[in-house]
Amino acid sequence: MRTVVIDRHRLGIEGLSLPEGQAFDVSQACSVFDERGLPDGFPFVVDDDGGATGCRYLNQYLLDAHEQNAFDLTNMRRFHVYHLARLLRYLRRQRAQRLAELAGQPVEDWLADNGEPKIDLIHTTRKDLVGYRDSRQGTVEFTTLDTELGCLSSFFRYATAMGWIKANPFPFWAGRNTLTSGKRKDRQARFLTAAQTAHFLAAGLRGDGSDAESRPAAPERDYVYGLLLAATGLRREEGAFLLDNEIPPLSGMPADGVHVFDRTGKMGITRSIYVTAEVARAVDLYRQTERAAVIRRHQTVLRKFRREGRLLIVDGLTRLRGQPAVVFDGHARPTLALTDEDRARVVRILDDGSIEPLGLFVARGLPPVLEYWNHLFSDARDRVFELGSHDRPPEHINVTPHTFRHTFAVTMLAALMKEGRERSGDPYLLLANPVLTVKALLGHASVATTYHYLYAAETWQGEVPRALRSLAAGLVGHTAEDPGDEVQDTDEEES
């Protein structure tokens, strides 16, 4: 069983790998997409033989959800189909295990002889759901599991209402879903001070002060990734799939030292991302050293990917209504419209025939998978702990990419409140309510989410940067004075 995403323009298939001798008819799938008016990137699930008879109700649920505008496309592809397909894989594995026991065979031998059982989600029993919940406990936090079970519960409520099943297998008591934990977690902002963040960036991610054996393979890439998260509030995946043309070189920065571009993130919310001259300087160093070397070194791999049809090749780069864009099939397309899947494989062919990935962060020619950044932060935590500096993060904070987003939120909220206090004597009277400003910077769907950071911002007594550039300057170890003067001086030095 595989999750499939189709792009009509390239007839590309993502996430599909069928056994040898079994085929999937792309053109037929695209005609179905056209008949139903489905957008490119819509997810659906197929069986191992390329058919969809065993996934009928799962796919029908996705189709109905799209037609009723229940979820946005990104949410459907990354969340709903992901959890529903995982439950279906669990069900089929459990059925195969029982049938193998009846046949007196190891389950792997039974699967090799018979293939995966083609049962759909409507065959789920209450016992199956309890077993699935138990198998996931200990693997993920209870809040994550509760969210996942809520997604599954939505399917079974809809299946019951549509008459696909006679009774909802989810156990309810007095209206409460008893599969979920019932716990309520008080969300607290876990953030670092400016000194702790700067130390984690330099010593942890870049490996300053570490011996040669323990230093990361690409210290500037890893450092710039973390710096962007801490200085902009980007989420892990938003930073991982940034494009190179979304951040200009230092010489191309605006006079005020702050570059702005749009990025669509979680829940399909588009927001402005602010990149300062200090961050652009660090990006330039990485761009001109490690990134250029990695691209040169992996041209053979990139050419192989091109032969296999794994790359999305654009004609060139441009700007559209002031925003970065790519030229594809003769038409300008804003980078804002590219999915993360596209961003992970988009390239252009240079005049000398070499292939240049557009992703800012590259490993074997293309952006690393998301799991890489989790491992990167884990290694950085170990590195910082071993160095034992007084600026290391406190032990109760497990520093992850999301910790830097919390840090940005608290730091910016406190900075805006400080500005308001200094200008008008009221921390809530700046140009706008600082909570609403930070809500927009982070792309939160609800202001209630942003308010989780307010207590930390109000009670934090550490030194607070005055604004975005001051924040970034502190992270890289510089002091920003006049933004325009600093950018101008830097350009003169480089020239």
N, C-alpha and C positions, 0 to 999 in steps of 0.2 A: 504494500500500500504506500502510495506516494502523494504528496501535495504538489500540485502543478500550477504554474503561472504562465500564461501565454501572452505574447506581444504580437499583435497582428502584423505590424510593420516589418518585423524581422522573423516572424514565425518561430520565435525562440521559445524554448521550453526550459524553465528553471525548476530544479528540485525533482526532476524525473529521471529515474535510472531503472530501466526494465531488464529482466533477465535476457540472456542471449536467445535470439530466435523469436522474441515477442515484440510486437510493434505497437506504437501509438500513432493514430492518424491525426496529425497536427491540423491539416486542412479541414477535416471534418469538425474538429473541435472549434476552429475559428469560425466556421459557418454557424455553429450553434451559438457562439458568442455574438455574432452579428444579428441572428434572429432574435435573441433575447435583449439586445442592446447593452451587452455587458462591456465594461471598460477594460482596457489593457491592465494587466496586473490583478484581475479578479482571480481568487484562488478556488480550486476545486480538487477533489480527491479521486484517485483512480486505484483500482486493485493492481496487484502485482502483474497480472496478465495484460494490463493496458485497458481493461474494461472498467465500467463503473457500476455494475449491477449490485455489488456489495456495499456501495457507498451512496445509494440512491437518496436516502432520507437525510443524510448529512449534507449532501450537495443541495437538496431541495430547500433545506433550512437556510443555507447561505444565499441561494437565489431569492427566496422570499424576503430575507432580511435586506438584501440590496434593493429589491423592488419597493419595499416599504420604508426605505431610507432609515433603517434601524441603527446601522453602524456605518462609520466612514470606511473607505476601502482599506486604508492602512491598518486600522484597528481590526478589521475582519481578517486581513492576511496575517498579521503578527500576533493576534491574540485569540480570536474565536476559533479559526480553523486549526490553529496550533494546539489548543487544549482539547478540542473535540477529536481531532485525529489521534492524539496521544491516548485518550480514553479508548478509542476504537482499536488501536494497536494492543492495548492491554486486554481488552475483551477477546480479541482473536487469539492472543497468546494463551490466555486461560483456557479457551475452548480447545485449542490444539493440545494443551497439556493434559486435559481430561481424556480426549480421544486417544492420545498416545498411551496413556495409562491403561485404557481399556484394551488397546491393541498389544500391550506389552512391549512397547517400543520406546526408546529415548525420544524426546520431543523433537530434537533436531532431525532424526531419521524420519519421523512421521511427516514433518514439514517437507522434507526433501521428496518424499513419495507422493504426498497429497496436496501440497501447497497450503497457503494460508486459508483458514476457514472464512468464507464470504458471509459473515454476519454483519448486520448494520447496527447502528446505535439503538434502534427501536427494540432490539433483543436484549437490552441491558436489564438486569434484575437488581433488586435492592442489595442482594448479597454481593453482586459485582461492584456496585458503587462503594459499599463499605470496604471491600478488599482493595479497591483502587485508592480510596482515601488512606487506608492503612499503609499501602505501599509508598505513598507520597510523603507521609509524615516522617519527619527526621531528615528528609531530603531538602525540604524548603521550609521557610518560616511559616508560622500559622497564619499570618496575615496574607501571605502569598497564596497559600493553599485555600484559604477562605475565598479569595478573589477568583481562583480557578474553579472552585466548586460552584460559585455563583454563576459563572459562565456556562457550566454544564447544566445547572438547574434551569437556566433560560431555555436551553434546547428542549428539555423534557416537559416543561410547562407548555411550550409551543406545540410539541408533538401530541400532547394530551388534548389540547384545544382543537387541533386539526383532525383528531380521530386516528392518528397513526398508531397510538397505543391506547389501551383501555384505561390504564391507571398510571399515574406518575410514580416511578420507582424511587424517587427521592423521599426519604423518611421525614415527615413533619409531625411535630407535636405542639399543639396549641398555637399553630401558625408559624412555628420556628423550625427552620431547617436544622435537624439534629446532626447532620453530617459535619456541619461547620463547628468550629471550636466554641463559638459564643463569647470568646474573649474580646476585649476592646483594648487596643494598644494606644497609649497616649503618645502621639507623635512629638518627639522632641528634636530640635535642630542640633545635630552633631556637627560641629564646625571646628575649624582650627584658627588660631590666631595668625596674624600676618607672618610672624617669625616662624611659627611651626609650618605654615604652608610653604614658605620660601625654602626652609630646610628640607622638607619632604621632596620638593621639586628638584633641588640641586643635589642633595645627598642620596635621596631614594631613587628618583626616576633617572637622573643623569649619572648618578654614581660618583659624584665628586668625593674625593677622600677615600674611596674604596681601592682595594688592590686590583690589579689588572684582571685577575681571574673572575672576580665577582662583579666587574663592571658590565652593564648591559651592552648588547651587540650594537645597538643604534642609540647612543645616549642623547643626541640632539633631537632625534625624532620623538623619543619618549618624553623628554623634557618639554618640548613644544606642545605635545598633546596635553600634558597635565597643565601647562601654563594657560592654554586656551580654555580649558574647563574652569580653572580657578578665576580667570580674568573676564570671562564672558557668561558663565552660568550655563554653558551648553551641557546637555545630557551626554552620557557615554557614547551612544550611537550617533548622535548629532555631530559630535566632534570627530568620531572615527571616520565618517564619510564626508568630511569637508572636501571641497574641491580646491585645487591650487589657485584657480582664477577668482575665487571668492575673497581671497585676502591679497591685496596688492603688495608689490615690493615697497620698501620704505620710501623710495624716491617717488612713488605714486600716491603717497598718503595725502589727504586733504590738509589744508593749512592749519586747521585746529588740532591736527594730530589724532583724529578719531575717524575711522572708516566704518561705514554702516552698510550691511547687506541683510536681506531677508532670508529666513530659514523656516521651513515647515517642520514641526515636531510632533509630539504626542497629541493624540486626539485631533490631528489635522490642523492645529493652531499655528498660524504664521506669525512670527514676531521679528523684530529688528535685532540684529546682533551687532554689538559695538566692539571694534577691534582697535586698540590704541597703538601709537607709534612704538612703544616699548615692546609690545607683543609682536608687531610687524618686524622689528629688528631681529628678534629671536627666530621668527619664521624664515627670514632671509638667510640667516646663517645655516639653518638646517637645509633649506631649499638649495643653496649653492654648494653644499658639501655632501652630506649623506644621501639626500634624495637624488641628486644628480648621479652619484656613484651607483646607487642601487638600480636606477633605470638603465644605465649603461651596462651594468653587469648582467642584467636579466633580459636582454633583448631576445636571446634564444627562446626563453620561456614565453615571452610575450608573443613571439612569432608563432610558437606552437599553439598558444591560446587562440590566436587569430585563425589559424587553419582549422581548429576545432569549432569555430563559431562562438566562442565564449566571450568575445569582446563586443562592446557597443562602440562602433567607430563613428565619430562626428567629423564634419568637414572643417570646423574651426571654432574659434572663440570670438565672442562679440559682446555687446551690451544692449539691453532692451529696456527702455524706459528707466535708464539709470542703474539697472540691476545686471549682474553677470549673467551671460547666456551662452549657449552653444548653438552652432549651426548644424542642423541635421536634415538631410535631404533638401538642402537649399532653403530651409526655413529656420529662422531664429527661434530658439526654445529656451525660456529662462531656466537657469539651473534650479530655481525654486520648484519647478515642475518635475524634476527627476526624482525617482524613488531611490531609496538607499540601495536597492538591488542594482539599479542603473549606475549609481555613483560608484559602486564597487567594481565595475567593469568598463566604464567609459574611458575611451582613449582617443587620441588623434594621431595621424600619420604626418610626420614632419617632412620637410623638403628633401632631406637626405635619406628618406625611407625608414628611419627609425620610428619606433612606436613610443609615444609618450602617454602614460596614464594621466588622467586628469585629477585623480585623487591626490590630496595633499600628502597623506601618510601612506607610504608604500613599503612593502616587505619583499616578497618574491615577484616584484614587478607590479603588483596590485595591492590595494589596501588589505591589511591583515583582517582576519575574522574577528568578530567582537570578543570572543573568548580570550584572544591574545591580551587585550587590555586588562582583563581581570587578573590574568597571570602576572602581567607587568606590575600591577599595584601590589600583588601579593609578594613578589620578589622585592619591590621597593620597601615594603614594610619590614621585611627581614633585614634588609640592608641598613635601614635607619636604626633599627633596634640594636644591631651589632655595633654601630658607631657610637651609640650611647650619649649623644649630645644633649645638653639641657633644653635644646629647642625641638627635641623629638616630640611627636604627638603623644598625648596621654594614653595610657594603656587601655582605658575603657573605650577608646574610639578606634574602631577597625576601619582604617582609611581606605576608601574605595573611590572610584570616579564620582559617585554620587555625593560623597563627602565634600568634594570640591564645589559641587553645586550648592550644597547647604552653606558652605563657607562664603561663596559669592553672595548668596541671598542675605545672610546676616550682616556681612561687611557693608554691602551697598545700602541696606536698609538703615544701618546705624550711621553711615556716612551722610545719607540724605537727611536724617533726623538732626544730625549735628549741624549741617548747613542751615536747616530751618531755624534751629535754636539760635545760631549766631546771627542770622539775618533779621529775624523777627521776634526772637524770644519764645517761639513756639515750634517744637519739633515737628508738628504736623502742618505747618503753614510754609511750604516752599512753593515751587511752581505748581505742584499738585500733591495730593496725599502721597507720601513716600511708599505706603503699602501698595497703592495702585500702580505706582511707577515700577516697583520691583515685580509686581504681578505681571506687568507687560514684558519686563526684561526676561523673566523666566518662562513665559508662555503658559502660566497656570490657567486652567479652565475656570477655576473658582477662586475668588479672593479669600475664601476660608482657608485654602491651602497655604496662601502666603502668610496669613495671620499666625501660622505655627512658628514663624521666625521672629515675630514681634517681641515676644518675651525675652528671647536671647539678645536681640538688638538693644532693647531698653536697659538690660541689666549688665551688658558687657562693658567693663570699665577700661579695657585696653585701648591703646592708641588707634584711632580710626582714620583711614585715609580720607581725604577731602572729597574725592570723586573718582571716576573710573580710571583716569590716567594715574592718579596717585596710587590707587590699588595695584595696577599693573606695574608701576615703577617699583613699588615695594617688593613685589614678588621676584623681580629680576635684579634687585639690588641697586636700583638707581633712584634718584630724586627728580621728579618732574617739576620744572619751574614754569616757564611760559611755554605752552604747547607749540605755538607757531615757531618760536625762536629755536626750540630744541630740534624740531624737524628740519628747519633750515640749516642749522649748524651741522647736523648729521649729513645732509646732502652735500655740503661743501667738503666735508672730510672725505666722503666716498669719491667725489669727483677729483 
